[in-house]
Each structure stands twice: as structure tokens, then as C-alpha cells.
């Protein structure tokens, strides 16, 4: 895969993740995300006004979000939530 194709594929993947999070986390006051690719995997930082809603009772919501994001990315996923 050429560098250009990899760059485009990463951009498309980022847009898909952004659309999914925007739809799923609207109630939590979703304020954006940041994706950092590391040698270990991909780190996604989610910014939300109400991080408790993102995490959910007992971490149930964040596990659901992680599972969906894992389908959209190909590497190990690390999810972090920050309050805006």
C-alpha cells in the first residue's frame, strides 16, 4: 500500500469514527475526539461535557463504544475520556 493510499484510508477511518461518536454520544455533550497512533495501538481520546454518561453504569456504555470502535479500527484500541 502506498503512502497516499494509507493516508486516505486513515482519513476515512477517522471520519467514520467521528460520525459514530457524534451520533452515539450526543446526550453526553460530545465535543470531539483526538486519535493518536502509537506502536502499541490506537489511542482515542473522547471529549465530552458529561463523561459519566459516556462511561455508563458500571462501564457498560464505554464497553459498547469500544466494541464498535474496534470494528472501525484495525489495531489495539485504547479509549480515554476527558471532560470539556
C-alpha positions as CSV (number, residue, x, y, z in Angstrom):
1,X,0.0,0.0,0.0
2,X,1.4,3.4,-1.0
3,X,1.7,6.2,1.5
4,X,-1.0,8.2,-0.3
5,X,-3.5,5.2,0.0
6,X,-2.6,4.7,3.7
7,X,-3.1,8.4,4.4
8,X,-6.5,8.4,2.6
9,X,-7.6,5.2,4.4
10,X,-6.6,6.7,7.8
11,X,-8.7,9.8,6.9
12,X,-11.7,7.8,6.0
13,X,-11.4,5.7,9.2
14,X,-11.2,8.9,11.3
15,X,-14.3,10.3,9.7
16,X,-16.2,7.1,10.3
17,X,-15.2,7.1,14.0
18,X,-16.2,10.8,14.3
19,X,-19.6,10.2,12.8
20,X,-20.2,7.2,15.0
21,X,-19.2,9.1,18.2
22,X,-21.2,12.2,17.2
23,X,-24.3,10.0,16.8
24,X,-23.9,7.8,19.9
25,X,-22.7,10.4,22.4
26,X,-25.0,13.4,21.6
27,X,-26.6,13.1,25.0
28,X,-23.3,13.3,26.7
29,X,-22.4,16.6,25.1
30,X,-19.8,15.2,22.7
31,X,-17.2,17.8,22.0
32,X,-14.8,16.0,19.6
33,X,-12.1,13.4,19.7
34,X,-8.4,13.0,19.1
35,X,-6.8,10.0,17.5
36,X,-3.1,9.1,18.2
37,X,-1.5,6.2,16.5
38,X,1.1,4.5,18.7
39,X,3.3,1.5,18.1
40,X,1.2,-0.5,20.6
41,X,-2.2,0.5,19.0
42,X,-4.5,3.4,18.5
43,X,-5.4,5.8,21.3
44,X,-8.8,7.6,21.0
45,X,-9.4,10.5,23.4
46,X,-13.1,11.4,23.6
47,X,-14.0,14.9,24.9
48,X,-17.5,15.2,26.5
49,X,-19.3,17.6,28.8
50,X,-20.7,14.7,30.8
51,X,-18.2,11.9,30.9
52,X,-20.3,9.9,33.3
53,X,-22.9,9.3,30.5
54,X,-20.2,8.1,28.2
55,X,-18.9,5.7,30.7
56,X,-22.3,4.5,31.8
57,X,-23.3,2.5,34.9
58,X,-20.5,0.1,35.7
59,X,-18.7,1.0,32.5
60,X,-21.3,-0.6,30.3
61,X,-21.6,2.2,27.8
62,X,-17.9,2.6,27.3
63,X,-17.5,-1.1,26.6
64,X,-20.2,-0.9,23.9
65,X,-18.5,2.2,22.4
66,X,-15.1,0.4,22.5
67,X,-16.5,-2.7,20.7
68,X,-18.0,-0.5,17.9
69,X,-14.7,1.5,17.6
70,X,-12.7,-1.7,17.4
71,X,-14.7,-2.7,14.4
72,X,-13.8,0.6,12.7
73,X,-10.1,0.4,13.5
74,X,-7.6,-2.4,12.9
75,X,-5.2,-2.1,15.8
76,X,-5.5,-2.5,19.5
77,X,-7.7,0.3,20.9
78,X,-7.1,2.5,24.0
79,X,-10.0,4.8,24.9
80,X,-9.7,7.8,27.2
81,X,-12.4,10.2,28.2
82,X,-11.8,13.8,29.1
83,X,-14.3,16.4,30.4
84,X,-14.7,19.6,28.4
